[in-house]
Amino acid sequence: MRHHGETAPTAAGAIAPAPAAGTTPPAPSDWATLHRLLPYLWQYKWRVIAAIVFMVGAKFANVGVPILLKTLVDAMSLQPGDPAALLVVPVGLLVAYGALRLSTSLFTELRELVFAKATQGAARSIALQTFEHLHALSLRFHLERQTGGMTRDIERGVRGIESLISFTLFNVVATLVEVVLVLSVLAIKFDAWFAWITLAALALYILFTVLVTEWRTQFRREANEFDSAAHSKAVDSLLNYETVKYFNNEGFEARRYDESLERLRRARLKSQTTLSLLNTGQQLIIAVGLVAMLWRATQGVVDGRMTLGDLVMVNAFMIQLYIPLNFLGVIYREIKQSLTDLDKMFTLMDKEREVADAPGAQPLAGLDQPTVRFEDVVFAYDPKEGRTILHGVSFEIPAGKTVAVVGPSGSGKSTLARLLFRFYDIQQGRITIAGQEIRSVTQGSVRQAIGIVPQDTVLFNDTVAYNIAYGRPGATQDEIESAARAARIHDFIASTPKGYATMVGERGLKLSGGEKQRVAIARTLLKNPPILIFDEATSALDSANERAIQAELQGVAQNKTTLVIAHRLSTVVDAHEILVMDAGRIIERGTHAQLLALGGRYASMWSLQQSDPSA
């Protein structure tokens, strides 16, 4: 068995401020984590109450078994051949004993049956809320995350809910109920020493378990951290399978993974070693307590103060009581681990939403004339670093018109698309759609109004049909095929053995770059939004397909507000206005003809690309 007692780094129940450099955030309170869990369970309060009633009933039946045994043993002090023995043994022992045992099992199963819906419902609610919150977090969080470690935290958190409820309510609380009942019987029927010996052994056992388990927490915390690190490295390496193969680095990746596994092995060995110490101490305390109780009971029988049935009852009580106590250490460790895992999931839920809807934000309106404006926009991904990406950028995309942005890499072109989707909030200026600042309306309505064909297309590991239909979930097969035809990919899909049911692989790796880009175009065409963004939409296509799809995109962009981000100038010559960006500033603007006549940066780029089309 392994210890699961580490604590999560951020307090549950509140958004913790970032700790100062060199400091460690305070460990969250276990009670705070439990307090956050209770509202999810209390949605099923009648089931909780019924489960507690069944649990108490099971414990009463369980405690009744030793008392029955005492009565039967005393009643069986009969002479051989006594006719009463025929009545006492079959009826008393078989029926009453069997009825109590059956009652214990019956109440236990009823408890599990009634409470299962509450446990699974709470787990589902918390997991769904965490999932929705992660999708609501900013792009910055998802760029900095470690997917493998984060998914492992969510997985352990959901599993921890079930373990925590089961161990806390049906083991710890149930054991406490049984202890109270046993102590009451011992104190009432015999002298107080029986209760005091039992209570002292329990107190010493619990104190020893808690102290040693808390000491062992550090080793389990290390094991969990190394487990998440190893999982993250494995997932990251497998997601980048092609890159690993390109550079022949299978051995390097295996060594990195093995280093994490070795650290995990050492941490788990420490945990197992200290676990053996804990188990040995627990068994010593139990043995001493049992010997003391049986010595007291045996002495009572010898002195005539107790019957043989009393001795049997005390022995049965101790065995019955120490069986769950035997697992108290395990239960305590599991509860601590479950609290930690659950708190880590709550910590994910507490991650601050860097980009959040304003209070009372309304959906975007007036999309029949969706003019887009950037007004003196200043933006830096991390203002603390002092590296500004956009410097006072201002331009307008009139409703139904196309504006293209060109310029060298790193000039801030793609940042415009991210800001328009409101993946980040700007530090200065305004971005408006149909006259409404995007920070004053709901993010969902802004993103619903915009369709994008990104330069780097990432697809779901599902069918071609699913990835195209992702632009508008619920679209019919005819609509999916119509969008595929418009994107010039229908013939390719139809030529495959499974057609639209063809799986595209992890991140679409089974498709070529051009095929992935055409799927991205198809799903955007299917979405049919009033605002379009083409971010190097044809960069992965050959010249023939590029010209064909460029004509399709121009047709689609008719009467739509369109932002085109391009590297190849030949794809934007028909734009109503072309912006030339450099180092986060617009240095030239005008139509293709005007910019060529200007003889500036755009004219130089055009001349270079005409002489070298790959430039």
C-alpha positions as CSV (number, residue, x, y, z in Angstrom):
1,M,0.0,0.0,0.0
2,R,1.2,3.5,-0.7
3,H,0.6,6.7,1.1
4,H,-1.5,9.3,-0.6
5,G,-1.2,12.3,1.8
6,E,0.3,15.2,-0.1
7,T,-1.4,18.5,-0.2
8,A,-2.0,20.7,-3.2
9,P,-0.2,24.0,-3.6
10,T,-3.1,26.4,-3.8
11,A,-5.8,27.1,-1.4
12,A,-9.2,25.7,-2.3
13,G,-12.2,27.9,-2.6
14,A,-10.6,31.1,-3.7
15,I,-8.3,32.4,-6.4
16,A,-5.0,32.6,-4.7
17,P,-2.7,35.5,-5.5
18,A,0.6,34.7,-7.1
19,P,3.2,34.0,-4.4
20,A,6.2,36.2,-4.1
21,A,9.4,34.9,-5.6
22,G,11.0,32.3,-3.4
23,T,7.9,31.7,-1.3
24,T,5.7,28.6,-1.1
25,P,1.9,29.1,-1.3
26,P,0.1,28.0,1.9
27,A,-1.2,24.4,1.8
28,P,-5.0,24.2,1.6
29,S,-7.0,23.1,4.5
30,D,-8.6,19.6,4.2
31,W,-11.7,21.0,5.8
32,A,-11.9,23.7,3.1
33,T,-11.7,21.0,0.4
34,L,-14.5,19.0,2.1
35,H,-16.5,22.2,2.5
36,R,-16.3,22.7,-1.3
37,L,-17.4,19.2,-2.0
38,L,-20.5,19.2,0.3
39,P,-22.7,21.4,-1.9
40,Y,-22.3,18.9,-4.8
41,L,-23.5,16.1,-2.5
42,W,-26.2,18.1,-0.9
43,Q,-28.0,18.3,-4.2
44,Y,-29.0,14.7,-3.3
45,K,-29.7,15.4,0.4
46,W,-32.5,12.8,0.8
47,R,-30.2,10.1,-0.6
48,V,-27.5,11.2,1.8
49,I,-29.8,11.0,4.8
50,A,-31.2,7.6,3.7
51,A,-27.6,6.3,3.3
52,I,-26.7,7.5,6.8
53,V,-29.8,5.8,8.3
54,F,-28.9,2.5,6.5
55,M,-25.3,2.8,7.7
56,V,-26.3,3.3,11.3
57,G,-28.7,0.3,11.0
58,A,-25.9,-1.9,9.7
59,K,-23.7,-1.0,12.6
60,F,-26.5,-1.7,15.2
61,A,-26.9,-5.1,13.6
62,N,-23.2,-5.7,13.6
63,V,-22.9,-4.8,17.3
64,G,-25.8,-7.1,18.1
65,V,-24.0,-10.2,16.8
66,P,-21.5,-10.4,19.8
67,I,-24.3,-9.7,22.2
68,L,-26.3,-12.6,20.7
69,L,-23.3,-14.9,20.9
70,K,-22.9,-14.1,24.6
71,T,-26.5,-15.0,25.3
72,L,-26.3,-18.2,23.3
73,V,-23.0,-19.3,25.0
74,D,-24.5,-18.7,28.4
75,A,-27.7,-20.4,27.5
76,M,-25.9,-23.5,26.3
77,S,-24.5,-24.4,29.7
78,L,-26.9,-27.3,29.8
79,Q,-26.5,-30.9,30.9
80,P,-26.0,-33.5,28.1
81,G,-29.3,-34.8,26.8
82,D,-31.3,-31.9,28.1
83,P,-34.3,-31.5,25.7
84,A,-33.9,-27.6,25.8
85,A,-30.6,-27.9,23.8
86,L,-32.6,-29.0,20.7
87,L,-34.5,-25.7,20.9
88,V,-31.7,-23.4,21.8
89,V,-29.1,-24.4,19.2
90,P,-31.1,-24.6,16.0
91,V,-33.5,-21.7,16.6
92,G,-31.3,-19.3,18.5
93,L,-28.0,-19.8,16.8
94,L,-29.0,-20.3,13.2
95,V,-32.1,-18.0,12.9
96,A,-31.1,-15.1,15.1
97,Y,-27.4,-15.1,14.1
98,G,-28.3,-15.5,10.4
99,A,-30.9,-12.7,10.7
100,L,-28.4,-10.2,12.2
101,R,-25.7,-11.1,9.7
102,L,-28.2,-10.7,6.8
103,S,-29.4,-7.4,8.2
104,T,-25.8,-6.1,8.3
105,S,-25.3,-7.0,4.6
106,L,-28.7,-5.8,3.6
107,F,-28.3,-2.4,5.2
108,T,-24.9,-2.1,3.7
109,E,-26.1,-2.9,0.2
110,L,-29.1,-0.6,0.5
111,R,-26.7,2.2,1.6
112,E,-24.5,1.6,-1.5
113,L,-27.5,1.5,-3.8
114,V,-29.1,4.6,-2.4
115,F,-25.9,6.7,-2.3
116,A,-24.4,5.6,-5.7
117,K,-26.4,8.2,-7.6
118,A,-25.2,11.0,-5.2
119,T,-21.5,9.9,-5.6
120,Q,-21.6,9.6,-9.4
121,G,-23.7,12.8,-9.7
122,A,-21.2,14.8,-7.7
123,A,-18.2,13.4,-9.6
124,R,-19.9,14.2,-12.9
125,S,-20.8,17.8,-11.9
126,I,-17.3,18.6,-10.7
127,A,-15.6,17.0,-13.7
128,L,-17.9,18.8,-16.1
129,Q,-17.4,22.1,-14.3
130,T,-13.6,21.7,-14.4
131,F,-13.8,20.8,-18.1
132,E,-15.9,23.9,-18.9
133,H,-13.7,26.1,-16.9
134,L,-10.5,24.9,-18.7
135,H,-12.1,25.8,-22.0
136,A,-13.0,29.2,-20.6
137,L,-9.4,30.0,-19.6
138,S,-7.2,32.2,-21.8
139,L,-5.0,31.1,-24.6
140,R,-2.0,32.0,-22.4
141,F,-2.9,29.3,-19.9
142,H,-3.2,26.6,-22.6
143,L,0.1,27.6,-24.2
144,E,1.9,27.2,-20.8
145,R,0.1,24.1,-19.6
146,Q,1.4,20.5,-19.6
147,T,-1.4,18.5,-21.1
148,G,-0.4,15.2,-19.7
149,G,0.0,16.4,-16.1
150,M,-3.2,18.4,-16.3
151,T,-5.3,15.5,-17.6
152,R,-3.8,13.2,-14.9
153,D,-4.8,15.8,-12.2
154,I,-8.4,15.7,-13.5
155,E,-8.5,11.9,-13.8
156,R,-7.2,11.6,-10.2
157,G,-9.6,14.2,-8.9
158,V,-12.7,12.5,-10.3
159,R,-11.5,9.2,-8.9
160,G,-10.7,10.9,-5.6
161,I,-14.3,12.1,-5.2
162,E,-15.6,8.6,-5.1
163,S,-12.8,7.4,-2.8
164,L,-13.2,10.3,-0.5
165,I,-17.0,9.9,-0.1
166,S,-16.7,6.2,0.4
167,F,-13.9,6.2,2.9
168,T,-15.0,9.3,4.9
169,L,-18.7,8.5,5.2
170,F,-18.8,4.7,5.1
171,N,-15.6,3.8,6.8
172,V,-14.5,6.6,9.2
173,V,-17.9,7.7,10.3
174,A,-19.2,4.1,10.3
175,T,-16.3,3.0,12.5
176,L,-16.8,5.9,14.9
177,V,-20.5,4.9,15.2
178,E,-19.5,1.3,16.0
179,V,-16.8,2.4,18.5
180,V,-19.3,4.5,20.4
181,L,-21.8,1.5,20.5
182,V,-19.1,-0.9,21.6
183,L,-17.8,1.4,24.3
184,S,-21.3,2.0,25.6
185,V,-22.0,-1.7,25.9
186,L,-18.7,-2.4,27.6
187,A,-19.1,0.5,30.1
188,I,-22.7,-0.5,30.9
189,K,-22.3,-4.3,31.2
190,F,-18.8,-4.4,32.8
191,D,-16.5,-2.1,34.7
192,A,-15.2,1.1,33.1
193,W,-11.7,-0.4,32.6
194,F,-12.9,-2.2,29.5
195,A,-14.0,1.1,28.0
196,W,-10.9,2.9,29.1
197,I,-8.5,0.2,27.7
198,T,-10.4,0.2,24.4
199,L,-10.5,4.0,24.2
200,A,-6.8,4.3,25.1
201,A,-5.8,1.8,22.4
202,L,-7.9,3.6,19.8
203,A,-6.5,7.0,20.8
204,L,-2.9,5.8,20.6
205,Y,-3.6,4.0,17.4
206,I,-5.1,7.1,15.7
207,L,-2.4,9.4,17.1
208,F,0.4,7.2,15.8
209,T,-1.3,6.7,12.4
210,V,-1.9,10.5,11.9
211,L,1.6,11.5,13.0
212,V,3.5,8.9,11.0
213,T,1.2,9.5,7.9
214,E,1.8,13.2,8.0
215,W,5.6,12.6,8.2
216,R,5.2,10.3,5.2
217,T,3.3,12.9,3.2
218,Q,6.5,14.4,1.7
219,F,7.4,11.1,0.0
220,R,4.0,10.6,-1.5
221,R,4.0,14.2,-2.7
222,E,7.3,13.6,-4.5
223,A,5.9,10.4,-6.0
224,N,2.9,12.2,-7.4
225,E,5.0,15.0,-8.8
226,F,7.3,12.6,-10.5
227,D,4.4,10.5,-11.7
228,S,2.8,13.6,-13.4
229,A,6.2,14.7,-14.8
230,A,6.8,11.2,-16.3
231,H,3.3,11.1,-17.8
232,S,3.7,14.6,-19.3
233,K,7.0,13.7,-20.9
234,A,5.5,10.5,-22.4
235,V,2.4,12.3,-23.8
236,D,4.5,15.2,-25.2
237,S,6.9,12.8,-26.9
238,L,4.1,10.7,-28.4
239,L,2.2,13.8,-29.6
240,N,5.4,14.8,-31.4
241,Y,6.1,11.4,-32.8
242,E,7.1,12.7,-36.3
243,T,9.6,15.2,-34.9
244,V,11.2,12.4,-32.8
245,K,11.5,10.3,-35.9
246,Y,12.8,13.2,-38.0
247,F,15.7,13.7,-35.7
248,N,16.3,10.0,-34.8
249,N,15.8,10.8,-31.1
250,E,14.0,7.8,-29.9
251,G,16.9,6.9,-27.6
252,F,17.0,10.5,-26.2
253,E,13.3,10.4,-25.5
254,A,13.5,7.0,-23.8
255,R,16.4,8.3,-21.6
256,R,14.3,11.4,-20.6
257,Y,11.4,9.2,-19.8
258,D,13.5,6.7,-17.9
259,E,15.0,9.5,-15.8
260,S,11.5,10.5,-14.7
261,L,10.7,6.8,-14.0
262,E,13.8,6.4,-11.9
263,R,12.9,9.4,-9.8
264,L,9.5,8.0,-9.4
265,R,10.9,4.6,-8.4
266,R,13.1,6.1,-5.7
267,A,10.2,8.2,-4.3
268,R,7.9,5.1,-4.2
269,L,10.5,3.0,-2.5
270,K,10.8,5.7,0.3
271,S,7.0,5.6,0.6
272,Q,6.9,1.8,0.8
273,T,9.7,1.7,3.4
274,T,8.0,4.2,5.7
275,L,4.7,2.3,5.1
276,S,6.2,-0.8,6.6
277,L,7.2,1.2,9.7
278,L,3.7,2.5,10.0
279,N,2.0,-0.9,9.7
280,T,4.4,-2.5,12.2
281,G,3.6,0.2,14.8
282,Q,-0.1,-0.1,14.2
283,Q,-0.1,-3.9,14.7
284,L,1.9,-3.5,17.9
285,I,-0.7,-1.1,19.4
286,I,-3.6,-3.4,18.4
287,A,-1.8,-6.5,19.9
288,V,-1.2,-4.7,23.2
289,G,-4.8,-3.6,23.4
290,L,-6.2,-7.0,22.6
291,V,-4.0,-8.7,25.2
292,A,-5.0,-6.2,27.9
293,M,-8.7,-6.6,27.1
294,L,-8.6,-10.4,27.1
295,W,-6.5,-10.5,30.3
296,R,-9.1,-8.4,32.0
297,A,-12.0,-10.5,30.7
298,T,-10.2,-13.8,31.6
299,Q,-9.5,-12.5,35.1
300,G,-13.2,-11.6,35.4
301,V,-14.3,-15.1,34.5
302,V,-11.8,-16.6,37.0
303,D,-13.1,-14.3,39.7
304,G,-16.7,-15.2,38.9
305,R,-17.6,-11.6,37.9
306,M,-18.1,-12.6,34.3
307,T,-19.5,-15.5,32.4
308,L,-17.9,-17.5,29.6
309,G,-20.3,-15.8,27.3
310,D,-19.0,-12.4,28.5
311,L,-15.5,-13.5,27.5
312,V,-16.7,-14.6,24.1
313,M,-18.5,-11.3,23.6
314,V,-15.5,-9.2,24.6
315,N,-13.3,-11.2,22.2
316,A,-15.8,-10.8,19.4
317,F,-16.2,-7.1,20.0
318,M,-12.4,-6.6,19.9
319,I,-12.0,-8.7,16.7
320,Q,-15.0,-6.9,15.1
321,L,-13.7,-3.5,16.2
322,Y,-10.0,-4.0,15.2
323,I,-10.8,-5.4,11.8
324,P,-11.9,-1.9,10.5
325,L,-9.1,-0.3,12.6
326,N,-6.6,-2.5,10.8
327,F,-7.4,-0.6,7.7
328,L,-7.6,2.8,9.4
329,G,-4.1,3.7,8.3
330,V,-4.9,2.8,4.7
331,I,-8.2,4.7,4.9
332,Y,-6.6,7.7,6.4
333,R,-4.0,7.7,3.6
334,E,-6.6,7.3,1.0
335,I,-8.7,10.1,2.4
336,K,-5.6,12.4,2.5
337,Q,-4.7,11.4,-1.1
338,S,-8.3,11.9,-2.3
339,L,-8.5,15.3,-0.6
340,T,-5.2,16.3,-2.3
341,D,-6.3,15.0,-5.7
342,L,-9.7,16.7,-5.4
343,D,-8.0,20.0,-4.3
344,K,-5.8,19.9,-7.3
345,M,-8.9,19.7,-9.5
346,F,-10.4,22.5,-7.5
347,T,-7.2,24.5,-8.1
348,L,-7.7,24.1,-11.8
349,M,-11.2,25.4,-11.3
350,D,-9.8,28.4,-9.4
351,K,-7.4,29.4,-12.2
352,E,-8.3,33.0,-12.9
353,R,-10.0,33.7,-16.2
354,E,-7.6,36.3,-17.7
355,V,-10.2,37.1,-20.3
356,A,-13.7,37.2,-18.8
357,D,-17.1,38.6,-19.9
358,A,-17.9,41.9,-18.4
359,P,-20.8,41.8,-15.8
360,G,-24.1,42.0,-17.6
361,A,-22.4,41.5,-21.1
362,Q,-24.9,41.0,-23.9
363,P,-24.5,39.1,-27.1
364,L,-23.0,40.8,-30.1
365,A,-25.7,42.5,-32.3
366,G,-26.0,44.2,-35.7
367,L,-24.2,41.5,-37.6
368,D,-26.0,42.4,-40.8
369,Q,-23.4,45.2,-41.1
370,P,-20.3,43.9,-39.1
371,T,-17.7,46.6,-39.6
372,V,-14.5,45.8,-37.7
373,R,-12.3,48.5,-36.3
374,F,-9.0,48.6,-34.5
375,E,-8.6,51.9,-32.8
376,D,-5.1,52.8,-31.5
377,V,-4.5,49.3,-30.3
378,V,-1.5,48.7,-28.1
379,F,-0.7,45.1,-27.0
380,A,2.0,43.1,-25.4
381,Y,1.7,39.4,-24.6
382,D,3.4,40.0,-21.3
383,P,3.4,43.7,-20.3
384,K,6.0,43.0,-17.5
385,E,8.6,42.0,-20.1
386,G,8.2,45.3,-21.8
387,R,8.1,43.8,-25.3
388,T,5.2,45.5,-27.1
389,I,3.8,43.6,-30.1
390,L,1.4,46.2,-31.5
391,H,2.1,50.0,-31.4
392,G,-1.0,52.1,-31.8
393,V,-2.5,50.0,-34.7
394,S,-5.6,51.6,-36.3
395,F,-7.6,50.4,-39.3
396,E,-11.1,49.5,-40.4
397,I,-12.6,46.6,-42.3
398,P,-15.9,48.0,-43.7
399,A,-18.8,45.6,-43.7
400,G,-18.7,43.3,-46.7
401,K,-15.2,44.3,-47.7
402,T,-11.8,42.6,-47.6
403,V,-8.7,44.0,-45.9
404,A,-5.4,42.2,-46.2
405,V,-2.4,42.4,-43.9
406,V,1.1,41.6,-45.2
407,G,4.6,41.9,-43.8
408,P,7.5,39.9,-42.5
409,S,7.3,37.3,-39.8
410,G,7.0,38.7,-36.3
411,S,5.4,41.9,-37.5
412,G,2.2,41.2,-35.5
413,K,-0.1,40.0,-38.3
414,S,-1.4,36.8,-36.6
415,T,-1.7,38.7,-33.3
416,L,-4.5,40.8,-35.0
417,A,-6.6,37.6,-35.5
418,R,-6.0,36.4,-31.9
419,L,-7.1,39.8,-30.5
420,L,-10.2,39.9,-32.8
421,F,-11.2,36.5,-31.3
422,R,-10.4,38.0,-27.9
423,F,-8.0,35.3,-26.9
424,Y,-6.2,38.2,-25.1
425,D,-7.3,41.6,-23.9
426,I,-5.5,44.6,-25.2
427,Q,-3.7,47.1,-22.9
428,Q,-4.8,50.2,-24.8
429,G,-7.3,51.2,-27.5
430,R,-10.5,49.6,-28.7
431,I,-11.5,46.8,-31.0
432,T,-15.1,47.0,-32.2
433,I,-17.5,44.9,-34.3
434,A,-20.6,46.6,-35.6
435,G,-19.8,49.6,-33.3
436,Q,-19.6,47.4,-30.1
437,E,-16.4,47.0,-28.3
438,I,-15.7,43.3,-28.0
439,R,-14.8,43.6,-24.3
440,S,-18.4,44.7,-23.6
441,V,-20.1,41.8,-25.3
442,T,-20.0,38.1,-24.6
443,Q,-17.0,36.2,-25.9
444,G,-19.2,33.4,-27.2
445,S,-21.1,35.7,-29.5
446,V,-17.9,37.3,-30.8
447,R,-16.4,33.9,-31.7
448,Q,-19.7,32.7,-33.1
449,A,-19.6,35.6,-35.6
450,I,-16.1,34.9,-36.8
451,G,-14.7,32.0,-38.9
452,I,-11.0,31.3,-39.4
453,V,-8.9,29.2,-41.6
454,P,-5.6,29.1,-39.6
455,Q,-2.1,28.6,-41.0
456,D,-1.5,25.7,-38.7
457,T,-4.5,23.4,-38.9
458,V,-5.0,21.0,-36.1
459,L,-7.8,18.3,-36.5
460,F,-9.5,16.1,-34.0
461,N,-8.6,12.4,-34.0
462,D,-12.0,11.5,-35.6
463,T,-13.5,11.2,-39.0
464,V,-13.2,13.6,-41.9
465,A,-17.0,14.2,-41.6
466,Y,-16.7,15.0,-37.9
467,N,-13.9,17.5,-38.5
468,I,-15.8,19.3,-41.3
469,A,-19.1,19.3,-39.3
470,Y,-17.2,20.8,-36.3
471,G,-17.8,24.2,-38.0
472,R,-21.5,23.7,-37.4
473,P,-22.4,20.6,-35.2
474,G,-25.6,19.1,-36.4
475,A,-25.1,19.8,-40.1
476,T,-26.5,17.3,-42.5
477,Q,-24.4,15.0,-44.6
478,D,-25.4,16.9,-47.7
479,E,-24.3,20.2,-46.1
480,I,-20.9,18.6,-45.1
481,E,-20.4,17.4,-48.7
482,S,-21.3,20.7,-50.2
483,A,-18.7,22.5,-48.0
484,A,-16.1,19.8,-49.0
485,R,-16.8,20.5,-52.7
486,A,-16.4,24.2,-52.2
487,A,-13.1,23.5,-50.5
488,R,-12.1,21.2,-53.4
489,I,-11.6,18.2,-51.1
490,H,-14.7,16.2,-51.9
491,D,-13.1,14.1,-54.7
492,F,-10.2,13.2,-52.5
493,I,-12.5,12.1,-49.6
494,A,-14.7,10.1,-52.0
495,S,-11.7,8.3,-53.4
496,T,-10.7,6.9,-50.0
497,P,-12.1,3.4,-49.0
498,K,-14.1,4.8,-46.1
499,G,-15.0,8.1,-47.6
500,Y,-16.2,10.7,-45.0
501,A,-15.8,8.0,-42.3
502,T,-12.0,8.0,-42.8
503,M,-10.1,8.7,-39.5
504,V,-7.6,11.6,-39.8
505,G,-5.4,10.5,-36.9
506,E,-3.9,12.4,-34.0
507,R,-4.0,16.1,-34.9
508,G,-4.8,15.1,-38.5
509,L,-1.4,13.5,-39.1
510,K,-2.8,11.0,-41.6
511,L,-3.6,13.9,-44.0
512,S,-1.1,16.0,-45.9
513,G,-0.7,19.6,-45.1
514,G,-2.8,20.7,-48.0
515,E,-5.5,18.2,-47.2
516,K,-5.7,19.4,-43.6
517,Q,-5.9,23.0,-44.8
518,R,-8.8,22.2,-47.2
519,V,-10.6,20.4,-44.3
520,A,-10.2,23.6,-42.3
521,I,-11.5,25.7,-45.2
522,A,-14.5,23.4,-45.5
523,R,-15.5,23.6,-41.9
524,T,-15.2,27.4,-42.0
525,L,-17.4,27.5,-45.1
526,L,-19.9,25.3,-43.3
527,K,-20.0,27.6,-40.3
528,N,-20.8,30.5,-42.7
529,P,-20.1,33.4,-40.3
530,P,-20.5,37.1,-41.2
531,I,-16.8,37.8,-40.5
532,L,-13.9,35.7,-42.0
533,I,-10.2,35.5,-41.2
534,F,-7.9,33.8,-43.6
535,D,-4.5,33.3,-41.9
536,E,-2.2,32.0,-44.7
537,A,-5.3,29.9,-45.7
538,T,-3.6,28.4,-48.8
539,S,0.0,28.3,-47.6
540,A,0.1,24.5,-47.7
541,L,-1.4,24.1,-51.2
542,D,0.3,23.7,-54.5
543,S,-0.1,26.5,-57.1
544,A,-2.9,24.9,-59.1
545,N,-5.0,24.2,-56.0
546,E,-4.1,27.5,-54.5
547,R,-5.5,29.4,-57.5
548,A,-8.7,27.2,-57.5
549,I,-9.3,27.6,-53.8
550,Q,-8.4,31.2,-53.8
551,A,-11.2,31.8,-56.3
552,E,-13.5,29.8,-54.0
553,L,-12.5,31.9,-51.0
554,Q,-13.0,35.1,-52.9
555,G,-16.5,33.9,-53.8
556,V,-17.2,33.0,-50.2
557,A,-15.9,36.3,-49.0
558,Q,-18.4,38.2,-51.1
559,N,-20.5,40.5,-48.9
560,K,-18.6,39.3,-45.8
561,T,-16.2,41.3,-43.6
562,T,-12.9,39.6,-44.3
563,L,-9.4,39.9,-42.8
564,V,-6.7,38.2,-44.9
565,I,-3.3,37.6,-43.4
566,A,-0.9,36.6,-46.1
567,H,2.7,36.0,-47.0
568,R,2.3,35.6,-50.7
569,L,1.2,38.9,-52.1
570,S,-0.4,37.3,-55.2
571,T,-3.2,36.1,-52.9
572,V,-4.3,39.6,-51.8
573,V,-4.1,41.7,-55.0
574,D,-7.9,42.0,-55.1
575,A,-8.3,43.2,-51.5
576,H,-10.1,46.5,-51.0
577,E,-7.2,47.6,-48.8
578,I,-3.8,46.2,-48.1
579,L,-2.0,47.0,-44.8
580,V,1.8,46.6,-44.7
581,M,3.0,45.9,-41.2
582,D,6.5,45.9,-39.7
583,A,7.5,45.6,-36.0
584,G,4.0,46.0,-34.9
585,R,3.2,49.2,-36.9
586,I,1.3,49.8,-40.1
587,I,3.9,51.4,-42.4
588,E,1.9,51.5,-45.6
589,R,-1.7,51.1,-46.7
590,G,-3.7,51.3,-49.9
591,T,-4.8,49.1,-52.8
592,H,-2.4,46.9,-54.7
593,A,-2.0,49.5,-57.5
594,Q,-1.6,52.3,-55.0
595,L,1.1,50.5,-53.1
596,L,3.0,49.6,-56.2
597,A,2.9,53.2,-57.4
598,L,4.1,54.3,-53.9
599,G,7.4,52.3,-54.6
600,G,7.9,51.5,-50.9
601,R,8.1,48.3,-48.9
602,Y,5.1,46.6,-50.6
603,A,6.6,47.3,-54.0
604,S,9.9,45.8,-52.9
605,M,8.2,42.7,-51.6
606,W,6.1,42.4,-54.8
607,S,9.2,42.7,-56.9
608,L,11.1,40.1,-54.9
609,Q,8.2,37.6,-55.0
610,Q,7.7,38.1,-58.8
611,S,11.4,37.2,-59.4
612,D,11.3,34.4,-56.7
613,P,7.8,33.0,-56.1
614,S,8.9,31.1,-53.0
615,A,10.0,34.3,-51.3
